[in-house]
Amino acid sequence: MTLNCITVDDEPLALGLVSSFVEQTPFLHLHGRYINALDALEVITKENIHLVYLDIQMPELTGMELARVLNQNPDTKTRIVFTTAYNQFAVQGYEVDAMGYLLKPFGYNQFLATAMKAKKYFENLRDAAIEPELDSSENYLFVKSDYKLVRIDFDAILFVESFKDYVKIHQASGSPVVSHSSLKAIEEKLPGGKFIRIHRSFIVAVGKVDSISKSAVHIGTVDIPVGDLYKDAFKELLGKWQ
């Protein structure tokens, strides 16, 4: 698997070094190099970028600010590797779920270790997405969980919850099933008439909703908030009972 990468640093020497490390690594492809985070953000929103090797201290938009912007999108697949001369940002790097933190000056061995970690991460993500194709008339889906494919009946699902790079499928009986996937990928496999997304982190089964309040859906003892971006979907859900 080849990973598309971009490098971002306002120091030409540092930018050249990390770019050369990317170019000499067989499973990495250097898609572009940039001297500011704003140009990088534009590319990330338009292209399929797996990894961003990102300096932190930059003018206009800092690397940490860019990472926070990306981290707000639950469906983004782009991951960050910080390259910085300052170790005091390590905790903040953890908070934005950075793939790695390379402290300047770093050598190729350190770079390669982080690249290998990223390669394994994206291979696992790819493998989780490879599931049997289902006929539209079938009433179940398969998800990868604990190194096996698990069948989930649509009628058994209460709601689906996302957290970081995983989803948790809550069922009417039994323990939730955790899968290395995105909520968007699961949403695409669910029948639209039976399921609706009402929050960046939640999809609910319409037939399992017990009650609805002003800004939440209630399934059993669980209160699921309605996100601002999904108000229209919430109104659609309300319309089914009004």
N, C-alpha and C positions, 0 to 999 in steps of 0.2 A: 504494500500500500504506500502510495506517495502522498506526502502532506504538502499542501500549498502554504507557503510562509511569506510574511513580509517582515522587514526589519525597520525599526523606527528609532532614530537617535539624531539629536541636533549637533553632535560632535562628529565630524567627517571621519576621523581615524577610528573611533569606536564603531561607527556605522559600517565602515569598510571591513573591520575585523569580523564582526558577527555575521555580516553578509557572506564573507569568504568561508566561514564555518558552515553556513547553510549550504553553500554551493558544493562543498567537498563531502557532504553527507549524502549517500546514495538515495535514501528514502525521503529526502527533503527537496522541495522545488522552490527556488526563490522567485516569487511572483513579482516582487518589487521592493524598493528601498525608499524610505521617506525621511525627511528631516523635521517633520512636525506631525503631531497627533491628529490634527484636523484632516489632513490629506489621507492619513491612514484610515480614519473613520469612514470617509467617503468610499474608499476601496472596499472596506469590510462590509458595508451595507449593500454593495453591488456585486461583489464576487464571492466565490466559495473559498474563504480563507480559513485554514485550519489553525495555524499558529501565528501569533504576533510576538516577535522579539522586541520588547518595548522598554525604552529608557523612561525613567520616572521624571527627572528634573528637566522639563522643557517649557518654553514660553507658550503663551496663549492657552493651550490645553495640556495639562500635565499627563503623564502616562497613567497615574493613578486615577485621574478624572476620567480618562478614556475607558479604563477598566471598569469603573463604576457604571458608566453608560452602558457598556456591553452586558454587564452583570444584571441590569434591570430587565433585559429581554430573556424570558425563560426558554425561548426556543432557539437562541443562538448556539451554534456549535463551535464558534471561534473561541480558542483558549489563549491565555496570556502567559508569556514567560518574561518576567522582568529582568532587565539588565541594568544594573545601577552600581554606583560607587558608594552608596549609602545604605548601611545595614539597618538603620532605624525604621525603614519602611516595611520590614519583613512581616510584622503583625498585620499591617494594612493589606499586604499582599495575600495573606491568608484569608482576610475578610472578604476579598473579592474573588476568592477561589482560584488564585493563580496556579497555573500548571507547574511553574518553577520560579526560582529566584536566584539569578546568577550575579554574584558580587564581583564587580570589576576590581582588579584585572583577573579575568578567568581564562583558563586554558581550554583547549579542545576537548580534553577528557571530561571536564565538568559539563561542557556544552553537550557532548554526546550522551552523557548519562541522562540529562533532562530530555533530550530528543528521543531517546529510547523509551522513556516513560510516556511521552506524548504518543509515540507510535503504538504502544500497547493500549493506551486509552482509546484511540480512534479505531483500532482493530476490534476492540471489544464492543464499541458503539456500532460499528458496521455489522458485526456478527449478530448483535441483538436485533438488528433490523431485518435480518434474513429469516423470514418465516414462511410457512406454506401459503400459497395464494388461495384465497377462499372464494367460493362462489357466492354471489350476492344473496342467494337464498339461504345460506347457512346462518345459523343463529349463535355462532360462537367465534372466538378468535384464539390464536395461540400466541403466547408471549414467552420469551426466554427468561428463565429464573433458575438460579442455582445450577447452571450448566445443563439445563434440560428445557424442552418446550412444554409449557403447561397450557392445557385447554381451559378457557374461561367462557362459560355460557353467558350470553348477554343478559338473560333474565335473572342471573344470580348477582349481577353487579349493582351495588348501591351507589357508589361514586368512585371517581378516580382522582388521586391526589399526586401532585408532583413535588419533588424536593431535590434541588441541585440536578444531577444527571440521572435521576431515577424516578419511576412512578410507582405508586402503591395502589393496587386495585382492591378496594374494599368490597366484600361479598356478603350476602345475606347470612351465610353460614360458613364457618371455617375461618382460618387466619387470612389476613390480607396477603396478596401475592405481590412481591417486589420485583421489578424488572428494570434493567439498565436501558432506559429508553426516554424519549421526550413525551410530554403530554400531547404535543401536536401529532406525533406519530401514532399514538393510541387513538386520538380523536378521529383521524382519517379512517380507522378501521371500524369505528362504531356507527351504527345506523342513526342518521340524523334525526329521525322521528322519535327515537327512544331516548336519546342522550343530548344534552345541551351544555355548552361551556359557559359558566357564569363568573369565572374568575381566572386570572392567569395561572392559578395553581389547582383549579378544580373543574371537573366535569361531573355532572349529576345525571342519574337515571331518572327521567321524568316520572315514570310510573312508581318510583320508590319514595317520592317526596311526600312527607307527612303534613307539612304546613309551610306557609310562606309568611314572613314578616316584612317590614318596610325595606330592609336591606340585607336579608339573609334567607336562606333556604334551610329547612330543618328535616333531617333524615334520622329517625330514631332520636338519640340523645346528642347527635352531632349538629352543630350550627355552622353552616357554610356561608361565608360572606359573599356578597355580590360586588365584583370589581367595577370600577368606574368605566372601564373600556367595554364592559359587557352589559350595560344597562339595557340596551335594545334587546339582547337575548333574554334578559330577565323579564322585560315587558311581554315578550313573546310567550314566556312560560306563564306569566300571570293571565294572559289572554285565554289560556286553555281552560281556566276555571271561572272566568267572569261571564 
